[in-house]
Amino acid sequence: MTAATEPCYRGRFAPSPTGPLHFGSLIAALASFLDARHSGGSWLVRMEDLDPPREEKGAARRILSSLQYHGLHWDEDVLFQSRRGDAYAAALDELDAGGHLFSCDCTRALLGPDGACRGRCRERQGQLAAPAATRVAVPPDTRIEFIDQVQGRIATDLGAHVPDFVVKRKDGLDAYQLAVVVDDAWQGVSHIVRGSDLLDSTPRQVFLQRLLGYPTPGYCHIPVITDGGGQKLSKQNHAPPLDDHNAAANLRAALAFLHQREPPPALGTTGEILAFASRHWVPGRIPALLSIAAACP
Ligand code: GLU
């Protein structure tokens, strides 16, 4: 198969430095890398270091080093979200000028199970206790639809399910939903390939893109790997860090998870495996599932 060159393809991998890279995050990194390289596009890495209390010292450096060990070399400089506060503030000002924001001092106990304030605080602006979070209001008739390359057509009545959500946290930190949208637009990201655990967030992100006048990228949510008990492999669940000295075998296992063509045994280096895999990358072979139970290499 020859690579179809999409001149404007810009993909990205956006890890949070809450721990070292594990097999689940390698699968997401590899899928976004191969989709970009197969299309002749750029592949960027963005460090989502927005939440210092959840971060692990040295994790950002370890993640970048693991990517290099696996031959996943990125284009351009790594963007660190911790340095992007001014851009998030400007986006918040724009949303505020459009009348989309309100402050909310609800405690967790007052919020519904969906985490929404449901406009309760909207009527009490000016009499709120400090500190307050900033929320964006979602009009009740908001419907978001998009075609996901793996999961198919996704249609959500966002206004009915998510009446409002946080764009700046009570503790003063910028919220993931806003930062990801601002940075994807600023970096010109055209295609987002990531784990299906984020599929739930995508309608909120598309909603913010529309309010801010940003283009909506193409989306591809791949299944996440779970252990025998159905738990997603994650840093929170103490997934074992990748063994960087076993990089070629890790890549082969990740390709098998993604149901891609097996590189011939003679291909031994990460570079050879990745060159083969990007030539033969077929996203249509990825199972249209939200999760798959599999063993780590
Ligand atoms: N930083 C997020 C994570 O590590 C991923 C964000 C994204 O890909 O949009 O789960």
py3Dmol code that shows the C-alpha trace and the ligand (Angstrom):
import py3Dmol

protein = """\
ATOM      1  CA  MET A   1       0.000   0.000   0.000  1.00  0.00           C
ATOM      2  CA  THR A   2       1.356   3.460  -0.790  1.00  0.00           C
ATOM      3  CA  ALA A   3       1.082   6.266   1.692  1.00  0.00           C
ATOM      4  CA  ALA A   4      -1.667   8.739   0.904  1.00  0.00           C
ATOM      5  CA  THR A   5      -0.171  12.156   1.462  1.00  0.00           C
ATOM      6  CA  GLU A   6      -2.471  14.552   3.245  1.00  0.00           C
ATOM      7  CA  PRO A   7      -0.495  17.797   3.154  1.00  0.00           C
ATOM      8  CA  CYS A   8      -2.246  19.316   6.169  1.00  0.00           C
ATOM      9  CA  TYR A   9      -2.254  16.261   8.410  1.00  0.00           C
ATOM     10  CA  ARG A  10      -1.075  17.177  11.913  1.00  0.00           C
ATOM     11  CA  GLY A  11      -1.507  14.590  14.628  1.00  0.00           C
ATOM     12  CA  ARG A  12      -0.478  14.593  18.264  1.00  0.00           C
ATOM     13  CA  PHE A  13       0.073  12.526  21.391  1.00  0.00           C
ATOM     14  CA  ALA A  14      -0.825  14.393  24.564  1.00  0.00           C
ATOM     15  CA  PRO A  15       0.212  12.509  27.713  1.00  0.00           C
ATOM     16  CA  SER A  16      -0.349  13.779  31.249  1.00  0.00           C
ATOM     17  CA  PRO A  17       2.859  13.327  33.274  1.00  0.00           C
ATOM     18  CA  THR A  18       1.180  11.432  36.109  1.00  0.00           C
ATOM     19  CA  GLY A  19       3.528   8.453  35.727  1.00  0.00           C
ATOM     20  CA  PRO A  20       5.777   6.681  33.242  1.00  0.00           C
ATOM     21  CA  LEU A  21       4.520   5.451  29.874  1.00  0.00           C
ATOM     22  CA  HIS A  22       2.748   2.075  30.178  1.00  0.00           C
ATOM     23  CA  PHE A  23       1.555  -0.366  27.528  1.00  0.00           C
ATOM     24  CA  GLY A  24      -1.872   1.342  27.251  1.00  0.00           C
ATOM     25  CA  SER A  25      -0.347   4.741  26.562  1.00  0.00           C
ATOM     26  CA  LEU A  26       2.140   3.189  24.106  1.00  0.00           C
ATOM     27  CA  ILE A  27      -0.823   1.867  22.083  1.00  0.00           C
ATOM     28  CA  ALA A  28      -2.333   5.385  21.893  1.00  0.00           C
ATOM     29  CA  ALA A  29       1.023   6.962  21.029  1.00  0.00           C
ATOM     30  CA  LEU A  30       1.720   4.343  18.352  1.00  0.00           C
ATOM     31  CA  ALA A  31      -1.737   4.624  16.742  1.00  0.00           C
ATOM     32  CA  SER A  32      -1.509   8.423  16.469  1.00  0.00           C
ATOM     33  CA  PHE A  33       2.085   8.203  15.205  1.00  0.00           C
ATOM     34  CA  LEU A  34       1.268   5.625  12.509  1.00  0.00           C
ATOM     35  CA  ASP A  35      -1.857   7.456  11.370  1.00  0.00           C
ATOM     36  CA  ALA A  36       0.227  10.636  10.938  1.00  0.00           C
ATOM     37  CA  ARG A  37       3.187   8.959   9.251  1.00  0.00           C
ATOM     38  CA  HIS A  38       0.992   6.883   6.934  1.00  0.00           C
ATOM     39  CA  SER A  39      -0.625  10.134   5.784  1.00  0.00           C
ATOM     40  CA  GLY A  40       2.751  11.827   5.287  1.00  0.00           C
ATOM     41  CA  GLY A  41       1.861  14.218   8.120  1.00  0.00           C
ATOM     42  CA  SER A  42       3.499  15.692  11.201  1.00  0.00           C
ATOM     43  CA  TRP A  43       3.296  14.137  14.639  1.00  0.00           C
ATOM     44  CA  LEU A  44       3.533  16.366  17.690  1.00  0.00           C
ATOM     45  CA  VAL A  45       3.908  15.653  21.381  1.00  0.00           C
ATOM     46  CA  ARG A  46       2.200  17.876  23.927  1.00  0.00           C
ATOM     47  CA  MET A  47       2.860  17.447  27.633  1.00  0.00           C
ATOM     48  CA  GLU A  48      -0.405  18.033  29.491  1.00  0.00           C
ATOM     49  CA  ASP A  49       1.196  19.174  32.736  1.00  0.00           C
ATOM     50  CA  LEU A  50      -1.785  21.181  33.930  1.00  0.00           C
ATOM     51  CA  ASP A  51      -2.454  19.472  37.221  1.00  0.00           C
ATOM     52  CA  PRO A  52       0.638  19.555  39.495  1.00  0.00           C
ATOM     53  CA  PRO A  53      -1.065  17.720  42.422  1.00  0.00           C
ATOM     54  CA  ARG A  54      -1.606  14.660  40.165  1.00  0.00           C
ATOM     55  CA  GLU A  55       1.821  14.760  38.528  1.00  0.00           C
ATOM     56  CA  GLU A  56       4.837  12.651  39.361  1.00  0.00           C
ATOM     57  CA  LYS A  57       8.246  14.246  39.528  1.00  0.00           C
ATOM     58  CA  GLY A  58      10.365  13.270  36.527  1.00  0.00           C
ATOM     59  CA  ALA A  59       7.444  11.628  34.665  1.00  0.00           C
ATOM     60  CA  ALA A  60       7.502  14.080  31.723  1.00  0.00           C
ATOM     61  CA  ARG A  61      11.193  13.368  31.112  1.00  0.00           C
ATOM     62  CA  ARG A  62      10.645   9.611  31.450  1.00  0.00           C
ATOM     63  CA  ILE A  63       7.709   9.626  29.014  1.00  0.00           C
ATOM     64  CA  LEU A  64       9.722  11.515  26.386  1.00  0.00           C
ATOM     65  CA  SER A  65      12.675   9.193  26.840  1.00  0.00           C
ATOM     66  CA  SER A  66      10.427   6.090  26.485  1.00  0.00           C
ATOM     67  CA  LEU A  67       8.946   7.475  23.266  1.00  0.00           C
ATOM     68  CA  GLN A  68      12.480   7.928  21.906  1.00  0.00           C
ATOM     69  CA  TYR A  69      13.469   4.381  22.933  1.00  0.00           C
ATOM     70  CA  HIS A  70      10.471   3.131  20.953  1.00  0.00           C
ATOM     71  CA  GLY A  71      11.488   5.124  17.873  1.00  0.00           C
ATOM     72  CA  LEU A  72       8.480   7.428  18.205  1.00  0.00           C
ATOM     73  CA  HIS A  73      10.313  10.615  17.249  1.00  0.00           C
ATOM     74  CA  TRP A  74       8.159  13.729  17.157  1.00  0.00           C
ATOM     75  CA  ASP A  75       8.306  16.812  14.947  1.00  0.00           C
ATOM     76  CA  GLU A  76       8.681  20.336  16.348  1.00  0.00           C
ATOM     77  CA  ASP A  77       9.274  21.249  19.995  1.00  0.00           C
ATOM     78  CA  VAL A  78       7.254  19.561  22.730  1.00  0.00           C
ATOM     79  CA  LEU A  79       4.527  21.948  23.910  1.00  0.00           C
ATOM     80  CA  PHE A  80       4.155  22.132  27.710  1.00  0.00           C
ATOM     81  CA  GLN A  81       0.681  23.186  28.838  1.00  0.00           C
ATOM     82  CA  SER A  82       2.124  24.626  32.042  1.00  0.00           C
ATOM     83  CA  ARG A  83       3.479  27.462  29.872  1.00  0.00           C
ATOM     84  CA  ARG A  84       0.201  28.211  28.110  1.00  0.00           C
ATOM     85  CA  GLY A  85      -1.733  29.986  30.883  1.00  0.00           C
ATOM     86  CA  ASP A  86      -2.044  33.235  28.888  1.00  0.00           C
ATOM     87  CA  ALA A  87      -3.644  31.441  25.944  1.00  0.00           C
ATOM     88  CA  TYR A  88      -6.220  29.745  28.216  1.00  0.00           C
ATOM     89  CA  ALA A  89      -6.965  33.096  29.908  1.00  0.00           C
ATOM     90  CA  ALA A  90      -7.537  34.721  26.490  1.00  0.00           C
ATOM     91  CA  ALA A  91      -9.952  31.926  25.495  1.00  0.00           C
ATOM     92  CA  LEU A  92     -11.822  32.334  28.794  1.00  0.00           C
ATOM     93  CA  ASP A  93     -12.106  36.093  28.159  1.00  0.00           C
ATOM     94  CA  GLU A  94     -13.560  35.370  24.736  1.00  0.00           C
ATOM     95  CA  LEU A  95     -16.101  32.913  26.143  1.00  0.00           C
ATOM     96  CA  ASP A  96     -16.978  35.387  28.885  1.00  0.00           C
ATOM     97  CA  ALA A  97     -17.468  38.219  26.376  1.00  0.00           C
ATOM     98  CA  GLY A  98     -19.948  35.950  24.559  1.00  0.00           C
ATOM     99  CA  GLY A  99     -21.915  35.478  27.822  1.00  0.00           C
ATOM    100  CA  HIS A 100     -21.190  31.735  27.980  1.00  0.00           C
ATOM    101  CA  LEU A 101     -19.525  31.551  31.410  1.00  0.00           C
ATOM    102  CA  PHE A 102     -20.728  31.637  34.984  1.00  0.00           C
ATOM    103  CA  SER A 103     -19.092  31.128  38.374  1.00  0.00           C
ATOM    104  CA  CYS A 104     -20.057  28.242  40.596  1.00  0.00           C
ATOM    105  CA  ASP A 105     -19.219  27.631  44.249  1.00  0.00           C
ATOM    106  CA  CYS A 106     -21.099  24.310  44.542  1.00  0.00           C
ATOM    107  CA  THR A 107     -19.453  21.693  46.668  1.00  0.00           C
ATOM    108  CA  ARG A 108     -19.258  18.184  45.250  1.00  0.00           C
ATOM    109  CA  ALA A 109     -22.263  17.202  47.393  1.00  0.00           C
ATOM    110  CA  LEU A 110     -24.442  19.868  45.743  1.00  0.00           C
ATOM    111  CA  LEU A 111     -23.565  18.891  42.179  1.00  0.00           C
ATOM    112  CA  GLY A 112     -25.576  16.174  40.468  1.00  0.00           C
ATOM    113  CA  PRO A 113     -23.997  12.777  39.723  1.00  0.00           C
ATOM    114  CA  ASP A 114     -23.105  14.166  36.266  1.00  0.00           C
ATOM    115  CA  GLY A 115     -21.084  16.941  37.938  1.00  0.00           C
ATOM    116  CA  ALA A 116     -23.366  19.699  36.584  1.00  0.00           C
ATOM    117  CA  CYS A 117     -24.515  22.774  38.533  1.00  0.00           C
ATOM    118  CA  ARG A 118     -27.677  23.115  36.389  1.00  0.00           C
ATOM    119  CA  GLY A 119     -27.676  26.893  36.548  1.00  0.00           C
ATOM    120  CA  ARG A 120     -28.250  27.041  40.326  1.00  0.00           C
ATOM    121  CA  CYS A 121     -25.273  29.389  40.743  1.00  0.00           C
ATOM    122  CA  ARG A 122     -26.142  31.352  37.623  1.00  0.00           C
ATOM    123  CA  GLU A 123     -28.890  33.139  39.534  1.00  0.00           C
ATOM    124  CA  ARG A 124     -26.584  33.844  42.487  1.00  0.00           C
ATOM    125  CA  GLN A 125     -23.662  35.502  40.638  1.00  0.00           C
ATOM    126  CA  GLY A 126     -22.262  38.240  42.910  1.00  0.00           C
ATOM    127  CA  GLN A 127     -23.197  36.370  46.114  1.00  0.00           C
ATOM    128  CA  LEU A 128     -20.971  33.349  45.666  1.00  0.00           C
ATOM    129  CA  ALA A 129     -18.487  32.125  48.229  1.00  0.00           C
ATOM    130  CA  ALA A 130     -14.820  32.097  47.225  1.00  0.00           C
ATOM    131  CA  PRO A 131     -13.260  30.109  45.727  1.00  0.00           C
ATOM    132  CA  ALA A 132     -15.534  29.462  42.753  1.00  0.00           C
ATOM    133  CA  ALA A 133     -15.066  27.410  39.591  1.00  0.00           C
ATOM    134  CA  THR A 134     -15.858  28.845  36.140  1.00  0.00           C
ATOM    135  CA  ARG A 135     -18.363  26.855  34.089  1.00  0.00           C
ATOM    136  CA  VAL A 136     -19.538  27.109  30.513  1.00  0.00           C
ATOM    137  CA  ALA A 137     -23.297  26.821  30.028  1.00  0.00           C
ATOM    138  CA  VAL A 138     -24.522  24.376  27.380  1.00  0.00           C
ATOM    139  CA  PRO A 139     -27.894  25.386  25.859  1.00  0.00           C
ATOM    140  CA  PRO A 140     -30.479  22.585  26.372  1.00  0.00           C
ATOM    141  CA  ASP A 141     -30.969  21.948  22.630  1.00  0.00           C
ATOM    142  CA  THR A 142     -27.240  21.443  21.888  1.00  0.00           C
ATOM    143  CA  ARG A 143     -26.695  18.315  19.790  1.00  0.00           C
ATOM    144  CA  ILE A 144     -23.186  17.265  18.771  1.00  0.00           C
ATOM    145  CA  GLU A 145     -22.574  14.795  15.950  1.00  0.00           C
ATOM    146  CA  PHE A 146     -19.355  13.582  14.401  1.00  0.00           C
ATOM    147  CA  ILE A 147     -17.999  10.549  12.595  1.00  0.00           C
ATOM    148  CA  ASP A 148     -15.311   8.723  14.497  1.00  0.00           C
ATOM    149  CA  GLN A 149     -12.958   6.794  12.247  1.00  0.00           C
ATOM    150  CA  VAL A 150     -13.139   3.672  14.435  1.00  0.00           C
ATOM    151  CA  GLN A 151     -16.303   4.010  16.539  1.00  0.00           C
ATOM    152  CA  GLY A 152     -18.519   5.293  13.702  1.00  0.00           C
ATOM    153  CA  ARG A 153     -21.222   7.945  14.004  1.00  0.00           C
ATOM    154  CA  ILE A 154     -21.436   9.535  17.456  1.00  0.00           C
ATOM    155  CA  ALA A 155     -24.476  11.691  18.232  1.00  0.00           C
ATOM    156  CA  THR A 156     -24.987  13.221  21.673  1.00  0.00           C
ATOM    157  CA  ASP A 157     -27.695  15.485  23.021  1.00  0.00           C
ATOM    158  CA  LEU A 158     -25.054  17.359  24.955  1.00  0.00           C
ATOM    159  CA  GLY A 159     -27.380  20.012  26.389  1.00  0.00           C
ATOM    160  CA  ALA A 160     -29.635  17.331  27.891  1.00  0.00           C
ATOM    161  CA  HIS A 161     -26.777  15.305  29.363  1.00  0.00           C
ATOM    162  CA  VAL A 162     -24.183  17.959  30.234  1.00  0.00           C
ATOM    163  CA  PRO A 163     -25.934  21.270  31.058  1.00  0.00           C
ATOM    164  CA  ASP A 164     -22.633  22.913  32.028  1.00  0.00           C
ATOM    165  CA  PHE A 165     -19.029  21.933  32.719  1.00  0.00           C
ATOM    166  CA  VAL A 166     -15.918  23.368  34.326  1.00  0.00           C
ATOM    167  CA  VAL A 167     -13.428  25.341  32.235  1.00  0.00           C
ATOM    168  CA  LYS A 168     -11.442  26.779  35.157  1.00  0.00           C
ATOM    169  CA  ARG A 169     -11.233  24.869  38.392  1.00  0.00           C
ATOM    170  CA  LYS A 170     -11.993  26.135  41.880  1.00  0.00           C
ATOM    171  CA  ASP A 171      -8.328  25.646  42.805  1.00  0.00           C
ATOM    172  CA  GLY A 172      -7.378  28.108  40.035  1.00  0.00           C
ATOM    173  CA  LEU A 173      -6.061  25.454  37.617  1.00  0.00           C
ATOM    174  CA  ASP A 174      -7.143  25.494  33.967  1.00  0.00           C
ATOM    175  CA  ALA A 175      -9.446  22.608  33.126  1.00  0.00           C
ATOM    176  CA  TYR A 176      -8.439  19.865  30.684  1.00  0.00           C
ATOM    177  CA  GLN A 177     -11.485  20.412  28.414  1.00  0.00           C
ATOM    178  CA  LEU A 178     -10.535  24.016  27.689  1.00  0.00           C
ATOM    179  CA  ALA A 179      -6.757  23.558  27.465  1.00  0.00           C
ATOM    180  CA  VAL A 180      -6.984  20.648  25.033  1.00  0.00           C
ATOM    181  CA  VAL A 181      -9.262  22.593  22.690  1.00  0.00           C
ATOM    182  CA  VAL A 182      -7.147  25.765  22.782  1.00  0.00           C
ATOM    183  CA  ASP A 183      -3.923  23.849  22.159  1.00  0.00           C
ATOM    184  CA  ASP A 184      -5.252  21.548  19.442  1.00  0.00           C
ATOM    185  CA  ALA A 185      -6.400  24.653  17.559  1.00  0.00           C
ATOM    186  CA  TRP A 186      -3.195  26.607  18.221  1.00  0.00           C
ATOM    187  CA  GLN A 187      -1.020  23.691  17.088  1.00  0.00           C
ATOM    188  CA  GLY A 188      -3.162  23.219  13.969  1.00  0.00           C
ATOM    189  CA  VAL A 189      -3.984  19.615  14.912  1.00  0.00           C
ATOM    190  CA  SER A 190      -6.111  18.141  12.147  1.00  0.00           C
ATOM    191  CA  HIS A 191      -6.500  14.548  13.413  1.00  0.00           C
ATOM    192  CA  ILE A 192      -6.882  13.270  16.979  1.00  0.00           C
ATOM    193  CA  VAL A 193      -6.202   9.587  17.588  1.00  0.00           C
ATOM    194  CA  ARG A 194      -6.570   8.639  21.274  1.00  0.00           C
ATOM    195  CA  GLY A 195      -8.101   6.123  23.666  1.00  0.00           C
ATOM    196  CA  SER A 196     -11.860   5.580  23.859  1.00  0.00           C
ATOM    197  CA  ASP A 197     -11.763   6.621  27.535  1.00  0.00           C
ATOM    198  CA  LEU A 198     -11.799  10.193  26.151  1.00  0.00           C
ATOM    199  CA  LEU A 199     -14.770   9.643  23.828  1.00  0.00           C
ATOM    200  CA  ASP A 200     -17.039  11.008  26.521  1.00  0.00           C
ATOM    201  CA  SER A 201     -15.126  14.295  26.535  1.00  0.00           C
ATOM    202  CA  THR A 202     -15.191  14.796  22.763  1.00  0.00           C
ATOM    203  CA  PRO A 203     -18.720  16.317  22.485  1.00  0.00           C
ATOM    204  CA  ARG A 204     -17.739  18.900  25.136  1.00  0.00           C
ATOM    205  CA  GLN A 205     -14.595  19.686  23.163  1.00  0.00           C
ATOM    206  CA  VAL A 206     -16.505  20.029  19.883  1.00  0.00           C
ATOM    207  CA  PHE A 207     -18.957  22.354  21.671  1.00  0.00           C
ATOM    208  CA  LEU A 208     -16.072  24.574  22.869  1.00  0.00           C
ATOM    209  CA  GLN A 209     -14.507  24.546  19.374  1.00  0.00           C
ATOM    210  CA  ARG A 210     -17.767  25.901  17.989  1.00  0.00           C
ATOM    211  CA  LEU A 211     -18.042  28.644  20.636  1.00  0.00           C
ATOM    212  CA  LEU A 212     -14.448  29.701  19.994  1.00  0.00           C
ATOM    213  CA  GLY A 213     -14.739  29.485  16.199  1.00  0.00           C
ATOM    214  CA  TYR A 214     -12.097  26.753  15.888  1.00  0.00           C
ATOM    215  CA  PRO A 215     -12.205  23.980  13.276  1.00  0.00           C
ATOM    216  CA  THR A 216     -13.165  20.496  14.473  1.00  0.00           C
ATOM    217  CA  PRO A 217     -10.410  17.934  13.816  1.00  0.00           C
ATOM    218  CA  GLY A 218     -11.036  14.382  12.627  1.00  0.00           C
ATOM    219  CA  TYR A 219     -11.447  11.937  15.529  1.00  0.00           C
ATOM    220  CA  CYS A 220     -10.401   8.319  15.936  1.00  0.00           C
ATOM    221  CA  HIS A 221     -10.963   6.715  19.347  1.00  0.00           C
ATOM    222  CA  ILE A 222      -9.215   3.385  19.683  1.00  0.00           C
ATOM    223  CA  PRO A 223     -10.172   0.677  22.205  1.00  0.00           C
ATOM    224  CA  VAL A 224      -8.412   0.875  25.559  1.00  0.00           C
ATOM    225  CA  ILE A 225      -6.696  -2.148  27.018  1.00  0.00           C
ATOM    226  CA  THR A 226      -8.181  -3.664  30.147  1.00  0.00           C
ATOM    227  CA  ASP A 227      -6.900  -6.324  32.516  1.00  0.00           C
ATOM    228  CA  GLY A 228      -8.714  -9.603  33.194  1.00  0.00           C
ATOM    229  CA  GLY A 229     -10.996  -7.819  35.702  1.00  0.00           C
ATOM    230  CA  GLY A 230     -12.152  -5.250  33.114  1.00  0.00           C
ATOM    231  CA  GLN A 231     -10.102  -2.415  34.658  1.00  0.00           C
ATOM    232  CA  LYS A 232      -8.512   0.037  32.226  1.00  0.00           C
ATOM    233  CA  LEU A 233      -4.755  -0.120  32.277  1.00  0.00           C
ATOM    234  CA  SER A 234      -3.801   3.255  33.676  1.00  0.00           C
ATOM    235  CA  LYS A 235      -1.308   5.058  35.811  1.00  0.00           C
ATOM    236  CA  GLN A 236      -3.987   5.302  38.525  1.00  0.00           C
ATOM    237  CA  ASN A 237      -4.327   1.499  38.496  1.00  0.00           C
ATOM    238  CA  HIS A 238      -0.560   1.138  38.830  1.00  0.00           C
ATOM    239  CA  ALA A 239       0.024  -0.199  35.331  1.00  0.00           C
ATOM    240  CA  PRO A 240       3.626  -1.423  35.099  1.00  0.00           C
ATOM    241  CA  PRO A 241       5.982   0.987  33.296  1.00  0.00           C
ATOM    242  CA  LEU A 242       7.148  -0.098  29.856  1.00  0.00           C
ATOM    243  CA  ASP A 243      10.468  -1.856  29.638  1.00  0.00           C
ATOM    244  CA  ASP A 244      12.350   0.461  27.277  1.00  0.00           C
ATOM    245  CA  HIS A 245      14.924  -2.241  26.607  1.00  0.00           C
ATOM    246  CA  ASN A 246      12.223  -4.400  25.081  1.00  0.00           C
ATOM    247  CA  ALA A 247      11.024  -1.694  22.671  1.00  0.00           C
ATOM    248  CA  ALA A 248      10.772  -3.825  19.506  1.00  0.00           C
ATOM    249  CA  ALA A 249       8.692  -6.480  21.289  1.00  0.00           C
ATOM    250  CA  ASN A 250       6.498  -3.785  22.861  1.00  0.00           C
ATOM    251  CA  LEU A 251       5.805  -2.308  19.414  1.00  0.00           C
ATOM    252  CA  ARG A 252       4.953  -5.742  18.006  1.00  0.00           C
ATOM    253  CA  ALA A 253       2.523  -6.376  20.877  1.00  0.00           C
ATOM    254  CA  ALA A 254       0.907  -2.946  20.392  1.00  0.00           C
ATOM    255  CA  LEU A 255       0.487  -3.608  16.650  1.00  0.00           C
ATOM    256  CA  ALA A 256      -1.142  -6.963  17.416  1.00  0.00           C
ATOM    257  CA  PHE A 257      -3.515  -5.217  19.855  1.00  0.00           C
ATOM    258  CA  LEU A 258      -4.477  -2.811  17.042  1.00  0.00           C
ATOM    259  CA  HIS A 259      -5.025  -5.777  14.649  1.00  0.00           C
ATOM    260  CA  GLN A 260      -2.399  -4.455  12.241  1.00  0.00           C
ATOM    261  CA  ARG A 261      -0.312  -6.588   9.901  1.00  0.00           C
ATOM    262  CA  GLU A 262       2.485  -8.384  11.738  1.00  0.00           C
ATOM    263  CA  PRO A 263       5.942  -7.101  10.745  1.00  0.00           C
ATOM    264  CA  PRO A 264       8.091  -9.956   9.356  1.00  0.00           C
ATOM    265  CA  PRO A 265      10.393 -11.500  12.003  1.00  0.00           C
ATOM    266  CA  ALA A 266      13.470 -10.302  10.075  1.00  0.00           C
ATOM    267  CA  LEU A 267      12.627  -6.700  10.983  1.00  0.00           C
ATOM    268  CA  GLY A 268      14.474  -6.270  14.249  1.00  0.00           C
ATOM    269  CA  THR A 269      14.873  -2.573  14.990  1.00  0.00           C
ATOM    270  CA  THR A 270      12.174  -0.160  16.115  1.00  0.00           C
ATOM    271  CA  GLY A 271      12.868   1.920  12.985  1.00  0.00           C
ATOM    272  CA  GLU A 272      12.293  -1.061  10.678  1.00  0.00           C
ATOM    273  CA  ILE A 273       9.137  -2.124  12.519  1.00  0.00           C
ATOM    274  CA  LEU A 274       7.698   1.391  12.467  1.00  0.00           C
ATOM    275  CA  ALA A 275       8.518   1.915   8.780  1.00  0.00           C
ATOM    276  CA  PHE A 276       6.721  -1.351   7.935  1.00  0.00           C
ATOM    277  CA  ALA A 277       3.799  -0.557  10.235  1.00  0.00           C
ATOM    278  CA  SER A 278       3.250   2.940   8.862  1.00  0.00           C
ATOM    279  CA  ARG A 279       3.330   1.628   5.272  1.00  0.00           C
ATOM    280  CA  HIS A 280       0.757  -1.032   6.140  1.00  0.00           C
ATOM    281  CA  TRP A 281      -1.339   1.017   8.587  1.00  0.00           C
ATOM    282  CA  VAL A 282      -5.068   0.333   8.103  1.00  0.00           C
ATOM    283  CA  PRO A 283      -7.235   2.049  10.755  1.00  0.00           C
ATOM    284  CA  GLY A 284     -10.217   0.054   9.423  1.00  0.00           C
ATOM    285  CA  ARG A 285      -8.643  -3.060  10.973  1.00  0.00           C
ATOM    286  CA  ILE A 286      -8.869  -1.641  14.511  1.00  0.00           C
ATOM    287  CA  PRO A 287     -11.840  -3.299  16.239  1.00  0.00           C
ATOM    288  CA  ALA A 288     -14.756  -0.892  16.779  1.00  0.00           C
ATOM    289  CA  LEU A 289     -14.815  -1.635  20.496  1.00  0.00           C
ATOM    290  CA  LEU A 290     -14.376   0.616  23.491  1.00  0.00           C
ATOM    291  CA  SER A 291     -12.094  -1.796  25.306  1.00  0.00           C
ATOM    292  CA  ILE A 292     -10.271  -5.069  24.805  1.00  0.00           C
ATOM    293  CA  ALA A 293      -8.922  -7.304  27.562  1.00  0.00           C
ATOM    294  CA  ALA A 294      -5.333  -8.235  26.789  1.00  0.00           C
ATOM    295  CA  ALA A 295      -2.101  -9.074  28.536  1.00  0.00           C
ATOM    296  CA  CYS A 296       0.811  -6.639  28.636  1.00  0.00           C
ATOM    297  CA  PRO A 297       4.060  -7.800  27.000  1.00  0.00           C
TER     298      PRO A 297
END
"""
ligand_1 = """\
10
LIG
N -3.743 14.117 28.607
C -4.782 13.170 28.379
C -4.413 11.838 29.008
O -3.242 11.569 29.237
C -5.032 12.918 26.907
C -5.638 14.075 26.244
C -6.016 13.876 24.785
O -5.463 13.016 24.086
O -6.871 14.622 24.357
O -5.313 11.062 29.265
"""
view = py3Dmol.view(width=600, height=400)
view.addModel(protein, "pdb")
view.setStyle({"model": 0}, {"cartoon": {"style": "trace"}})
view.addModel(ligand_1, "xyz")
view.setStyle({"model": 1}, {"stick": {}})
view.zoomTo()
view.show()
